[in-house]
């Protein structure tokens, strides 16, 4: 169930769920669960977080453009 802190990428990011059940969160959409085999495209400068769904493990492959801009807060 672990997730990242809020962050953004100036060039965007793509997330692919390699294994398990994951989740991603944005200010606009809130938390969205994502199944194994799903590709998520995060547009440039979209504030978001991602990780495993509660009670689950997940492996995500992340391809990022630009330097990640991390915040010091975790999603609630």
URNOR-V39251 format. One line per field, one symbol per residue. ss: DSSP state (~ for helix, > for strand, _ for the rest). phi: phi as a letter, one per 20 degrees, with the letter a starting at -180 (. if undefined). A space follows every 50 residues. Layout:
ss->???
phi->???
This chain:
ss->__>_>>>>>___>>>>>>>>_>>>>>___>>>>>____>>>>_____>>> >>_____>>>>>>>___>>>>>>>__
phi->.fcffgabcfdnbddcefbnddbcccffdmecfcegnedddefgmefbbb refgmcdbddeddcdnefdeddcefe
